């Protein structure tokens, strides 16, 4: 989904196939991006968190680009996208929408509330072949354990402070074989929850409405968690991310899909 703002207001555009290519739509700068977006279909509806895989808001009067996508391959790819946008959108304020489409709507002054899905809680399972998130827990006695899981952050946090008791011992890690896409640190003694991500964390505020607890949003600063739990993660390279981005630009498509333009 795309939102374009000018002095007369704002318009929404949509495409069924372009979510995996949002980085390509934006990477050429504002003129090229606006031309591509205006070629898409106008819409009067909003997608919800489930269906909106990527979105961008272009505020032309204030020169603000506000976006997110769930289709960055990894931390390096996302870093390369943000770094390149800083060059191709000179004098623009480039921002990441950490709360997904809710952030986009909030920027426009619109309320957003998604009805609970009502689905059963899925117990956390150890990460295999990739890692959704790194969860670390500092308990009242000061001990800290970390777990590599295949489960969205908000899914687990809906269980409240006792969610730490649901973490399987088989998922404990001291080092990550893969770079997580997100992380959450639960500190029972300080009653704080720290969260970082390279994706959007839709519904985070509702998931962590724990009485007496405070949430710290660490943006994409994963080192905030590593400093607290001592886990090591693989090094990542901006050069690798730039190579990934360059390959996508050359191919003109998503590396793992070939949807119509």
N, C-alpha and C positions, 0 to 999 in steps of 0.2 A: 504494500500500500504506500502511496505517496500523497503528501499534502504540500501544496504550493501556496505560499502567502505573498500577497502584494498589497499595495496601498488600498485596494478595493475590497480586501477580504481574503478568503482562502477557498481553494477547490481541492477535492479529493480525486485521485486517479488510482486505478487498480489494474493488475494483470494476473492472470491465473498461473502464469509460468515463470515470472521473473524474480521471485523471491531468492533463488539460489544465485542470482546475478546482480544483486543490489550493489555489491562493491564495484562491479564493472560499470553500472549505470552512473555511479558517482565519481569514479576515479578520474574522469577527464576534465573535471571542473564544472562550475555552475552553468555555463552556457550549454555545454554538451549534455549535462544532466537534465536541464530543463527541457531541452529539445526532445530527448528520449522520453521523459515523463509525459510531456504533452501529446506524445503519439499514442499513449495508452488510453484505456477506456475511462471516462468520467464515472464516478459512482457517488451515491448518496448514503451508502451504508458503511458501517464500521465492522471490521472483523474482530472476533474475540481473541483471547490469548492463545487458544488452541489452534486457530486457523491462521493467525497472522505470524508468519515465520520471519518477516522482515518488513521494515517500514522506514520511511525517511520524511522528515518535515524540512522544507526549505523556506525560511523566513527571509525574503529578499530585502525588505526595508531595513531590518536589523542585522542582516548578514549572519544568520545563524543556521547551521546545518545540524539537525538533531536526528539521529538514526540508530537503528540496531539491526542485526541480522543473526540468525541462528546457523548461518552457513559458512562461517569462518572455519577453516580446517583445524586450526590450532592457535595457540597463543602467538606464535611467530607471524602467522598469516594476518591475524587481527592487528597486531602491532604495525605490520607493514602497511595495511590499509590506512590506519590512523596517521601514520607518518607521511604517507604519500598525499593524503587529503590535505594535510597541513601545507603542502607545497602547491597543489593544484587548485586549492580554494584560498588563495592569499587574502589576508585581511578578514577572513571569515572565522567565526567562533564555531569550531567543530566539536560536537558533544555526542556522547553515547547515551542512549535511552536505556538505563539499567532496569527500569520497570516496564519495558516493552511498550505496547500500545497505550497503556495507562499513562505513561509519561508524555506521549504525544498528545493525548487528549487533555491532560492537565495543562500542558503548555498553551493550549487553545482556550483554557478556562472552562473545559467541559468535565463534568463528573463522569466517573467510570466505576462500575461495580459489576463484577462477573458473578453470576449465581454459582453456588457450590455445585460441584459435579455429582456429589453423593456417592462416588465410587468407594469401594473398600480400600482401606490402607494396605499398601504393598510392603511387606517386610523387607528391610534392607538386605541386599545380597552383595557378597564380595565382588569387586570389579574383575572382569575377565575379558581380555582382549581390548581394553580401553577403560578409562575411568571418568565417570560423570562428575564425581566430587570427592574431595578430601574432607572428612569430618574429624575434628579433634575435640577432645573433652578434657577440661581441667576440673577435677572433682573437688569436693569440700576438703579432702585431706591433702590437696596440692598435687596429687599425681595426675599425669596427663597421658592419654592414649590417643592414637590416631587410627583412622579406618579409611580404606579405599572402597568406595561404594558405587554401584550402578543404581542411582536413585536421585531424582531431582531434589534440590535443597528444600523447597517448600513442601514437598510430599512428606518428608520426615518431620519437619518442624511443627506440622499441624498437631502432632501428638503431645506437644507441651514439653516442659522440662524433663519429664521422665523418658523422653525419646532416647536418651543416652543408654538406658537399660535395654533397648531393643537392638543395639548394635552387636552384630555377631563377632565373637572372638576370632573366627576364621578370617575376618576382614582386616585385622590389625596390621598396620604397616609402620615401618620406620624409614622406608625409602619408597618412592613411587617409580615404577618402571615407565609409566606414561605421565605426561603433564596433565593434571586435572583441568577440567573446564570451569570448575567452581570450587569453592571451599567454604566451610563454616566452622568457626571455633566457638564452643560453648564453655563458658567459664562459670561454674556454679558458685564459686566463692565471691566473685565480683558481680554475679548476676548480669553478665553481658553476653551478647551474641555478636560475633564479628563475621561478616560475610564479604566475599569477593567473587567475581565472576567475569568470564569473557562472553557470556550469553546474556539474555534478559532473564530476570527473576520475577516473573509476573506473580502477583499475589503475595509478595513477601510480607508486606505489612500485616495482612490478615493472618498469615501462617505463624507469625511470631508475636501475637498479641498475648504475651505471657505477663500476668500481673507482677509488677515490681522489677521486671527485666528491661534492659536497655539494648537497643540494636545499634551497632556501629557498621556503617556501610563503607567498605574499604575499596570500592570501585574494582579495578583489576589488580590491586596491589597484593598479590599472593604472598609476598614476603612477610606481611603482617601476621599471617597465620603460621608460616614456617618459623618465625622468631619465637612463637609461643609454644609450638609443639615439637620443634627439633627435627621434623621430617625433611628429607632431602628429595628434590625433584630433578629431572633431567634439565641440563642447560638448554636454552633455546637461543636462536640466532636471528637477529633482524634480517641478516643477509639471506637466510633460508626463507624467511617470510616474503622477502622481495622477489626471490626466484619463483615462489609459488604464485604470487600475484602477477608477475610478468608472464608466466605460462598461461594463466587464466586470460589475461589480456590478449595474448597471441591467439589462443584458441577461441576466444569470444564466447565461452560457455563455461558452465560449471565443470570441474574436473571429473566428477563422478556421475553426472547426469547429461542427457542430451535432449532437453525439452525444446519445443519450438520457441522461436523468438517472440 
